[in-house]
Amino acid sequence: MPLRLTRLTAAVALGALVVGSLLTGCAATEPSPSASPTQSQPAAAAPAGADGYGLPAGSGPVRIELWTDLSCPYCRMLEEASGNVISEAVASGTATLVIHPLNFVSAKHGDQTQWSTRAAGALAAALDAGNADALPAFYALLQQNQTLADGESHPTDDDIVTYATKAGVKTDLSDAVKTQPFAAWVQASNDYWMGRTIEGTTQVVKGVPILVIGGTVVDLDAQDVAGTVQKAIDAARG
Protein backbone atom coordinates (compact mmCIF):
# COMPACT_ATOMS: atom_id res chain seq x y z
CA MET A 1 0.00 0.00 0.00
CA PRO A 2 1.24 3.56 -0.53
CA LEU A 3 3.62 4.92 2.09
CA ARG A 4 2.45 8.16 3.65
CA LEU A 5 5.06 10.09 5.66
CA THR A 6 3.98 12.77 8.11
CA ARG A 7 6.17 14.93 10.31
CA LEU A 8 5.39 12.68 13.25
CA THR A 9 6.13 9.40 11.52
CA ALA A 10 9.02 10.29 9.21
CA ALA A 11 11.77 9.23 11.62
CA VAL A 12 10.20 5.78 12.08
CA ALA A 13 9.43 5.21 8.42
CA LEU A 14 12.96 6.00 7.30
CA GLY A 15 14.31 2.75 8.73
CA ALA A 16 13.66 0.74 5.57
CA LEU A 17 12.13 0.94 2.14
CA VAL A 18 9.67 -1.93 2.07
CA VAL A 19 8.63 -3.73 -1.09
CA GLY A 20 5.52 -2.15 -2.57
CA SER A 21 5.93 1.19 -0.80
CA LEU A 22 5.34 4.36 -2.77
CA LEU A 23 7.94 7.12 -2.98
CA THR A 24 5.36 9.89 -3.01
CA GLY A 25 8.05 12.51 -2.48
CA CYS A 26 8.37 15.93 -0.91
CA ALA A 27 6.23 18.39 -2.86
CA ALA A 28 6.81 22.11 -2.87
CA THR A 29 4.00 24.53 -2.11
CA GLU A 30 2.54 26.01 -5.29
CA PRO A 31 5.62 25.71 -7.52
CA SER A 32 5.67 28.13 -10.43
CA PRO A 33 7.82 28.38 -13.56
CA SER A 34 11.21 29.81 -12.69
CA ALA A 35 12.21 33.28 -13.80
CA SER A 36 15.89 32.65 -13.08
CA PRO A 37 18.63 32.90 -15.72
CA THR A 38 19.37 30.07 -18.11
CA GLN A 39 21.21 27.03 -16.84
CA SER A 40 24.31 28.04 -18.80
CA GLN A 41 24.39 31.35 -16.93
CA PRO A 42 23.94 30.64 -13.20
CA ALA A 43 22.65 33.49 -11.06
CA ALA A 44 25.32 32.94 -8.39
CA ALA A 45 28.96 31.90 -8.23
CA ALA A 46 29.06 28.21 -9.09
CA PRO A 47 31.55 25.68 -7.77
CA ALA A 48 34.37 24.76 -10.13
CA GLY A 49 33.33 21.74 -12.16
CA ALA A 50 29.59 22.37 -11.87
CA ASP A 51 27.36 21.22 -14.72
CA GLY A 52 24.96 24.14 -14.87
CA TYR A 53 22.89 23.69 -11.71
CA GLY A 54 24.30 20.23 -11.12
CA LEU A 55 27.15 18.59 -9.23
CA PRO A 56 28.75 15.87 -11.39
CA ALA A 57 30.64 12.79 -10.28
CA GLY A 58 32.21 10.24 -12.59
CA SER A 59 32.79 10.24 -16.32
CA GLY A 60 30.80 7.27 -17.59
CA PRO A 61 28.60 7.50 -20.71
CA VAL A 62 25.31 6.82 -18.89
CA ARG A 63 23.98 10.08 -17.46
CA ILE A 64 22.18 9.71 -14.15
CA GLU A 65 20.51 12.90 -12.95
CA LEU A 66 19.05 13.26 -9.48
CA TRP A 67 16.84 16.11 -8.27
CA THR A 68 17.01 16.00 -4.50
CA ASP A 69 16.76 17.88 -1.22
CA LEU A 70 18.93 16.83 1.68
CA SER A 71 16.05 17.40 4.11
CA CYS A 72 13.59 15.24 2.17
CA PRO A 73 12.88 11.88 3.87
CA TYR A 74 11.84 10.34 0.56
CA CYS A 75 15.17 11.35 -0.98
CA ARG A 76 16.86 9.61 1.93
CA MET A 77 14.75 6.51 1.29
CA LEU A 78 15.69 6.54 -2.39
CA GLU A 79 19.37 6.75 -1.45
CA GLU A 80 18.98 3.85 0.97
CA ALA A 81 17.24 1.79 -1.71
CA SER A 82 19.39 2.52 -4.76
CA GLY A 83 22.44 4.52 -3.70
CA ASN A 84 24.77 1.53 -3.90
CA VAL A 85 23.61 0.71 -7.43
CA ILE A 86 24.26 4.26 -8.59
CA SER A 87 27.58 4.56 -6.75
CA GLU A 88 28.83 1.31 -8.27
CA ALA A 89 27.86 2.48 -11.76
CA VAL A 90 29.83 5.69 -11.22
CA ALA A 91 32.85 3.93 -9.69
CA SER A 92 33.01 1.36 -12.49
CA GLY A 93 33.09 4.05 -15.17
CA THR A 94 29.62 3.16 -16.45
CA ALA A 95 27.85 6.33 -15.40
CA THR A 96 28.12 9.99 -14.55
CA LEU A 97 25.95 11.10 -11.64
CA VAL A 98 24.71 14.70 -11.66
CA ILE A 99 23.11 15.87 -8.41
CA HIS A 100 20.72 18.82 -8.77
CA PRO A 101 20.23 20.23 -5.24
CA LEU A 102 17.03 21.91 -4.09
CA ASN A 103 16.52 23.44 -0.65
CA PHE A 104 12.79 24.05 -0.11
CA VAL A 105 12.19 21.19 2.34
CA SER A 106 14.07 22.75 5.28
CA ALA A 107 11.66 25.67 5.41
CA LYS A 108 8.70 23.37 4.83
CA HIS A 109 9.73 21.38 7.91
CA GLY A 110 10.31 24.51 9.96
CA ASP A 111 14.02 23.69 10.22
CA GLN A 112 15.87 26.77 11.44
CA THR A 113 19.30 25.22 10.76
CA GLN A 114 18.92 25.49 6.96
CA TRP A 115 20.22 21.96 6.59
CA SER A 116 19.18 21.67 2.95
CA THR A 117 21.34 24.65 1.99
CA ARG A 118 24.24 23.85 4.32
CA ALA A 119 24.50 20.23 3.23
CA ALA A 120 24.16 20.95 -0.48
CA GLY A 121 26.66 23.78 -0.10
CA ALA A 122 29.13 21.33 1.41
CA LEU A 123 28.70 19.03 -1.59
CA ALA A 124 29.36 22.01 -3.84
CA ALA A 125 32.46 22.90 -1.83
CA ALA A 126 33.77 19.35 -2.16
CA LEU A 127 33.35 19.52 -5.93
CA ASP A 128 34.94 22.97 -6.06
CA ALA A 129 37.97 21.59 -4.21
CA GLY A 130 38.42 18.79 -6.74
CA ASN A 131 36.80 15.93 -4.83
CA ALA A 132 34.13 14.90 -7.34
CA ASP A 133 34.92 11.21 -6.83
CA ALA A 134 33.78 11.47 -3.21
CA LEU A 135 30.41 13.08 -3.96
CA PRO A 136 28.28 9.86 -4.04
CA ALA A 137 29.56 8.72 -0.64
CA PHE A 138 29.38 12.24 0.83
CA TYR A 139 25.82 12.65 -0.43
CA ALA A 140 24.85 9.30 1.12
CA LEU A 141 26.19 10.32 4.54
CA LEU A 142 24.48 13.71 4.41
CA GLN A 143 21.17 12.02 3.60
CA GLN A 144 21.67 9.41 6.29
CA ASN A 145 22.20 12.14 8.88
CA GLN A 146 19.73 14.73 7.61
CA THR A 147 17.91 17.04 10.00
CA LEU A 148 14.63 15.26 10.62
CA ALA A 149 11.21 16.82 10.75
CA ASP A 150 10.84 15.81 14.40
CA GLY A 151 13.55 18.33 15.26
CA GLU A 152 15.69 15.79 17.10
CA SER A 153 18.57 15.64 14.63
CA HIS A 154 20.57 18.78 13.98
CA PRO A 155 24.02 18.01 12.55
CA THR A 156 26.59 20.71 13.26
CA ASP A 157 29.21 22.17 10.94
CA ASP A 158 31.77 19.90 12.58
CA ASP A 159 29.53 16.92 11.82
CA ILE A 160 29.43 17.88 8.15
CA VAL A 161 33.22 18.07 8.03
CA THR A 162 33.38 14.63 9.67
CA TYR A 163 31.01 13.18 7.07
CA ALA A 164 33.18 14.66 4.32
CA THR A 165 36.28 13.00 5.72
CA LYS A 166 34.51 9.65 6.07
CA ALA A 167 33.34 9.93 2.46
CA GLY A 168 36.88 10.37 1.20
CA VAL A 169 36.98 14.14 0.68
CA LYS A 170 40.67 14.96 0.93
CA THR A 171 40.25 18.71 1.31
CA ASP A 172 39.53 20.31 4.68
CA LEU A 173 36.06 21.80 4.20
CA SER A 174 35.90 23.48 7.62
CA ASP A 175 36.07 27.03 6.30
CA ALA A 176 33.68 26.40 3.40
CA VAL A 177 31.13 24.73 5.67
CA LYS A 178 31.32 27.69 8.07
CA THR A 179 31.19 30.50 5.50
CA GLN A 180 28.85 28.77 2.97
CA PRO A 181 30.27 30.32 -0.21
CA PHE A 182 27.84 28.32 -2.36
CA ALA A 183 24.63 28.96 -0.40
CA ALA A 184 23.45 31.44 -3.02
CA TRP A 185 24.18 28.93 -5.79
CA VAL A 186 22.12 26.28 -4.00
CA GLN A 187 19.22 28.72 -3.70
CA ALA A 188 19.63 29.64 -7.38
CA SER A 189 19.50 25.94 -8.28
CA ASN A 190 16.25 25.57 -6.34
CA ASP A 191 14.77 28.65 -8.02
CA TYR A 192 15.91 27.55 -11.46
CA TRP A 193 14.45 24.07 -11.28
CA MET A 194 11.22 24.60 -9.37
CA GLY A 195 8.33 24.53 -11.82
CA ARG A 196 10.61 23.81 -14.79
CA THR A 197 10.17 20.90 -17.21
CA ILE A 198 13.27 18.72 -17.40
CA GLU A 199 14.65 18.88 -20.92
CA GLY A 200 13.82 15.86 -23.06
CA THR A 201 11.02 14.74 -20.74
CA THR A 202 7.53 15.80 -19.70
CA GLN A 203 8.55 15.78 -16.04
CA VAL A 204 7.96 19.08 -14.25
CA VAL A 205 9.96 19.68 -11.09
CA LYS A 206 7.27 20.12 -8.45
CA GLY A 207 9.05 18.19 -5.73
CA VAL A 208 11.73 15.59 -5.06
CA PRO A 209 13.11 13.02 -5.56
CA ILE A 210 13.24 12.80 -9.34
CA LEU A 211 15.63 10.40 -11.05
CA VAL A 212 16.39 10.50 -14.77
CA ILE A 213 18.68 7.89 -16.32
CA GLY A 214 19.72 8.11 -19.95
CA GLY A 215 17.05 10.73 -20.53
CA THR A 216 14.24 8.56 -19.14
CA VAL A 217 12.39 9.35 -15.92
CA VAL A 218 12.65 6.39 -13.54
CA ASP A 219 9.46 5.04 -11.94
CA LEU A 220 10.07 5.45 -8.22
CA ASP A 221 6.76 3.72 -7.43
CA ALA A 222 8.23 0.43 -8.62
CA GLN A 223 8.08 -2.64 -6.41
CA ASP A 224 11.88 -3.01 -6.58
CA VAL A 225 13.45 0.43 -6.81
CA ALA A 226 17.05 -0.81 -6.83
CA GLY A 227 16.26 -3.33 -9.54
CA THR A 228 14.43 -0.70 -11.57
CA VAL A 229 17.41 1.65 -11.34
CA GLN A 230 19.80 -1.11 -12.42
CA LYS A 231 17.59 -1.98 -15.41
CA ALA A 232 17.48 1.68 -16.40
CA ILE A 233 21.27 1.88 -16.28
CA ASP A 234 21.61 -1.30 -18.33
CA ALA A 235 19.10 -0.03 -20.88
CA ALA A 236 20.94 3.28 -21.20
CA ARG A 237 24.19 1.41 -21.84
CA GLY A 238 22.49 -0.17 -24.87
Sequence and secondary structure as in RCSB ss.txt:
>XXXX:A:sequence
MPLRLTRLTAAVALGALVVGSLLTGCAATEPSPSASPTQSQPAAAAPAGADGYGLPAGSGPVRIELWTDLSCPYC
RMLEEASGNVISEAVASGTATLVIHPLNFVSAKHGDQTQWSTRAAGALAAALDAGNADALPAFYALLQQNQTLAD
GESHPTDDDIVTYATKAGVKTDLSDAVKTQPFAAWVQASNDYWMGRTIEGTTQVVKGVPILVIGGTVVDLDAQDV
AGTVQKAIDAARG
>XXXX:A:secstr
      TTTHHHHTT   TT     EE SS     S  TTS SS   TT  SS EEE   SEEEEEEEETT HHH
HHHHHHHHHHHHHHHHTTSEEEEEEEE HHHHHTT TT HHHHHHHHHHHHHHTT GGGHHHHHHHHHHT   TT
S     HHHHHHHHHHHT  S  HHHHHH TTHHHHHHHHHHHTT B TTSS B SEE EEEETTEE  TTSS H
HHHHHHHHHHHH 
